[in-house]
Amino acid sequence: MAEEAQSQQPVQVPVDESHIVATYANFCRVTGTPEELIVDFGLNKQVSGTSPDPIQLTQRIIVNFFTAKRLAYALQMAVVRHEQAFGNLETDVQKRVVHQQPKA
């Protein structure tokens, strides 16, 4: 039994963060091939409506489907923990907008 519990513990993989670059993105696009997923990230500068300005993509991550599945699971768990702590994340922008009544 103790051996089974040990084998189920997540393995801590050593990582080197000395060359990491942080980039903010509020847009992503997922495309792919039969072997890989391609995830592009960028910054959508338009506040509302449509804009003739294209979204500038700044980062591309290419992963195999095994890594993509592990990433999807890790992201799902992170979102679940966040919502448990802070409440539901509404992804529909129209539902998040607070409409103010005009002053009389």
N, C-alpha and C positions, 0 to 999 in steps of 0.2 A: 504493500500500500504506500509506504513512504517513497519508494522509487517512482511510483506513478505520479504522486504529487510533485516530486522534483522535476519530472519530465514535462509537466504541464506548466511550469513556471516560465514566463517569458525570458528569453536569453537577451542579456544586455550586450549589444554589439558596440565595440569601441568606434568612435567617430572622431574625425579631425575637422573642427569648425574654423580653423585658422584662415581659410580662404573663402568663407561663405559671404555671399552678397545678398542683402535683403532688398526686395523690390515689392512695392505695393501694387496690387492688381484688383480691379473691381469688375473685370471681364475675363472670361475664359471661353475657349473654343476647343472642342474635342473632335478630332478626325482620326483616321487610322488606316491601317492595312490589315490583312489577315494575321500578321505576326505581331504588330505593335500598335499602341495607341499614341497619338501625338496630341499633347495638350499645350495650347498656346495661351499666354497670359498677356494682358494689356490694361491700359487705362482708358476708360470711357469717360470723357470730359463733359459730355452733354448732360445738363441738369434734367431736362424734360423734353419730350417731343423728339422730333428727328432733326438731325444736323447733317449738313453736307460734309462735315469733317470726318474722315475715317478714324476708326479706333486704331491707335498705334500699338502693335504687338511688340513686346519687349523681351519676352522669355519663351522658350520652347523646351518642353520636357518630353522625351520619348521613352516610353516604358513598354516592356512586354506585358502580356495579359495577366501573368501571375503577379507581377508587381502592381499592376493596375487594380487587381482584385484586393490585394493587401492594403493598398492605399485607400480604396473605396471603403473598406471596413474600418480602417483607422479614422478616416474623416467622419464616417457615420457615428462612431463611438464618441468622437470629440464633440459633434453637434448635439448628440443626446445628452452628454454631461453638461454642456452649456445651457441647453434648454431646461434641464432639471434645476440648474442654479438660477437662471435669469428669466425663464419663461419662453414661450413659443417664438420662433423666428419666422415672421411672415415674409415670404419671398415675393408676393404680389405687391408691387409698389403702390398700386392704386388703393389697396386696402390699408397701407401704412400712412398714406397722406392724410393729414388732419385738415379738413376743410373748415376754414374760419368763416363765421357769419359776418357779412358787411355791417359796419357800424352805422346806426341810424342817426 
